Amino acid sequence: MKHIRVFAALAALVTLAACGANNDPLSNDTDSGSSNAPSAVTIGSANFAESELLAEIYAQALEAKQVQVKRQFNIGARELYLKALQDGSIDLLPEYNGALLSALSKGGAPEGVSSPEDVLAALKKVLPAGTEVLDQSAAEDKDTLTVTQQTAAKYNLKTIDDLKPIAGKLTIGAGPEWQERYQGLKGLDQLYGVKFKTFKPLDAGGPLTVNALLKGQIDVGNIFSTDSAIKTNNLVVLADPRNLYLAENVLPLIRSEANNPTVSGALNAVSAKLTTENLTTYLAKVQVDKQDTAAVAKAFLTDNGLA
């Protein structure tokens, strides 16, 4: 999952200086060239639906400004697409500020760095040479504690603070790594004083956790904030007033030599319109309604005056 801290990515980046073109993970793309002003911007994505949708939104936003675009979507995990960015196989992709900070920081993101502004400032200090980030959006896909409407009503739950007096009676479900993470059980205890009766290891914000919550096998689930299951099942996301969870704002990560005022202007305009709510809505069109990703991206841009 995209929120799993991929420390191996740091090691991969450290060795890039010794890597040549023959190690290109996208060796079928031979059009990169050596110019500092590429004739086309090659956009990549990770291998999950939201990343591909965001990449397609970026692609169409650039094409609307007469920028030539090549698509290289569904590359895979962070280790692969960061390497592709570094060696010039791709020029641009959507990222998440907190997950990227965690991957590039030795030992993960520093504790106490959680707000969007703090995460962005820390991220800029650890970006690989020759890369930069553009404006971050308000849209986040982050960890949440989520409950059913029935549980929220029964215990009058609105924030994580509200769990403190009753958590000892409840079961929480999340990925196995949550037992040791500060952004998991440790932080809930230290920051909120919340200790659950039982921890049920499932998956990281995935269908096992969602199904367990809906079937009453757990009372609280770790579900990512843009998951269409939240809206589809009228689930309640508990507010995190103490900012336990690292910000995960969507933002473009780009090779500096591929950037120019036209490119940054188009992408910053997209970021200005992206919110968690509308990203969730448009992602559901892909995941639930099974609409074509390109058509959904076009609808987002048109609906927001960017087409």
Residue pairs with C-beta under 8 A, 6 or more apart in sequence:
1 175
1 203
1 204
1 205
1 206
1 224
2 46
2 48
2 51
2 78
2 96
2 99
2 141
3 96
3 98
3 99
3 141
3 142
3 143
3 204
3 205
3 224
3 248
4 175
4 177
4 204
5 99
5 102
5 103
5 108
5 109
6 77
6 78
6 79
6 102
6 103
7 102
7 103
7 106
7 107
7 108
8 79
9 78
9 79
9 82
9 103
9 104
10 103
10 104
10 105
10 106
12 79
12 82
12 83
13 82
13 83
13 86
13 104
13 128
16 83
16 86
16 87
16 128
19 83
19 87
21 87
23 83
23 87
24 84
24 87
24 89
25 75
25 80
25 83
25 84
25 89
26 72
26 75
26 84
26 89
26 90
29 42
29 70
29 72
29 89
31 39
31 40
31 42
31 70
32 38
32 42
32 88
32 89
33 39
36 257
37 257
37 260
38 91
38 257
38 258
39 68
40 67
40 68
40 69
40 70
41 62
41 67
41 68
41 69
41 70
41 91
41 92
41 258
41 263
42 69
42 70
42 71
42 72
42 89
42 90
42 91
42 92
43 55
43 58
43 59
43 62
43 69
43 70
43 71
43 72
43 73
43 90
43 91
43 92
43 93
44 55
44 72
44 73
44 75
44 81
44 84
44 85
44 89
44 90
44 92
44 93
45 51
45 52
45 54
45 55
45 72
45 73
45 74
45 75
45 81
45 93
45 94
46 52
46 74
46 75
46 76
46 77
46 78
46 81
46 93
47 74
47 75
47 76
47 77
49 283
49 286
49 287
49 293
50 141
50 226
50 279
50 283
51 73
51 93
51 94
52 73
52 74
52 293
53 282
53 283
53 286
53 293
53 296
53 297
54 94
54 250
54 279
55 71
55 73
55 93
55 94
56 71
56 73
56 293
56 294
56 296
56 297
57 270
57 297
57 300
57 301
58 92
58 94
58 252
58 267
58 270
59 69
59 71
59 297
60 294
60 297
60 298
60 301
60 307
61 266
61 267
61 269
61 270
61 301
61 306
62 69
62 263
62 266
62 267
63 69
64 266
64 301
64 306
64 307
65 262
65 265
65 266
67 262
67 263
67 266
72 84
72 89
72 90
75 81
75 84
75 90
78 99
78 100
78 103
81 90
81 93
82 103
82 128
84 90
85 91
85 93
85 128
85 131
85 253
85 255
86 128
86 130
86 131
88 255
91 254
91 255
91 258
92 252
92 253
92 254
92 255
92 258
92 263
92 267
93 252
93 253
94 250
94 251
94 252
94 253
95 133
95 250
95 251
95 252
95 253
96 140
96 141
96 248
96 249
96 250
96 251
97 116
97 119
97 120
97 123
97 133
97 136
97 247
97 248
97 249
97 251
98 109
98 114
98 119
98 142
98 246
98 247
98 248
98 249
99 248
100 123
100 253
101 109
101 113
101 119
101 122
101 123
101 126
101 246
102 108
102 109
102 246
104 123
104 126
104 127
104 128
105 122
105 126
109 119
109 122
109 246
110 122
111 182
113 119
113 122
113 246
114 243
114 244
114 245
114 246
114 247
115 243
115 247
116 136
116 140
116 247
116 249
118 247
119 246
119 247
119 249
120 133
120 136
120 247
120 249
120 251
123 133
124 132
124 133
127 133
127 253
130 255
130 256
130 257
131 253
131 254
131 255
131 256
132 253
132 254
132 256
132 259
133 251
133 252
133 253
133 254
134 251
134 252
134 254
134 259
134 264
134 267
134 268
134 271
135 251
135 267
135 268
135 271
135 272
136 249
136 250
136 251
136 271
137 249
137 250
137 251
137 270
137 271
137 272
137 273
137 274
137 275
138 249
138 274
138 275
138 276
139 226
139 249
139 250
139 274
139 275
139 276
139 278
139 279
140 225
140 226
140 247
140 248
140 249
140 250
140 276
141 224
141 225
141 226
141 248
141 250
141 276
141 279
142 224
142 225
142 245
142 246
142 247
142 248
143 183
143 205
143 222
143 224
143 225
143 245
143 246
143 248
144 222
144 223
144 224
144 225
144 237
144 238
144 240
144 245
145 160
145 163
145 172
145 220
145 221
145 222
145 237
145 238
145 240
146 213
146 220
146 221
146 222
146 223
146 230
146 235
146 236
146 237
146 238
147 157
147 213
147 219
147 220
147 221
147 235
147 236
147 238
148 213
148 214
148 233
148 235
148 236
149 234
149 235
149 236
151 157
151 219
151 220
151 236
152 158
152 236
155 162
155 163
155 166
156 162
157 163
157 236
157 238
158 238
158 239
159 238
159 239
159 240
159 241
160 188
160 192
160 194
160 238
160 239
160 240
160 241
160 242
160 244
161 192
161 241
161 242
162 238
163 170
163 192
163 194
163 220
163 238
164 192
164 193
164 194
167 194
167 195
167 196
167 197
168 195
168 196
168 197
169 197
170 196
170 197
170 198
170 219
170 220
171 196
171 197
171 198
171 199
171 200
171 217
171 218
171 219
171 220
172 185
172 196
172 198
172 199
172 200
172 218
172 219
172 220
172 221
172 222
173 199
173 200
173 201
173 202
173 208
173 209
173 212
173 213
173 217
173 218
173 220
173 221
173 222
174 184
174 199
174 201
174 202
174 204
174 205
174 209
174 221
174 222
175 201
175 202
175 203
175 204
175 205
175 209
175 222
176 201
177 184
177 204
178 184
178 185
178 199
178 201
178 222
179 185
179 199
179 201
180 186
181 187
182 190
183 244
183 245
183 246
184 222
185 196
185 199
187 244
188 194
188 195
188 196
188 244
189 195
191 242
191 244
192 242
192 244
196 220
200 212
200 217
200 218
202 208
202 209
202 212
202 218
202 221
203 209
204 222
205 222
205 223
205 224
205 227
209 218
209 221
209 222
209 223
210 221
210 223
210 227
210 229
210 233
212 218
212 221
213 219
213 220
213 221
213 223
213 235
214 233
223 229
223 230
223 235
223 237
225 237
225 248
225 276
225 280
226 276
226 279
226 280
226 283
227 280
228 280
228 283
228 284
228 287
228 288
229 235
230 237
230 280
231 280
231 281
231 284
232 284
232 288
250 271
250 274
250 279
251 271
252 267
252 271
254 263
254 267
269 306
270 301
270 306
273 304
273 306
278 300
278 304
282 296
282 297
282 299
282 300
285 291
285 296
285 299
286 293
286 296
298 307
300 306
301 307
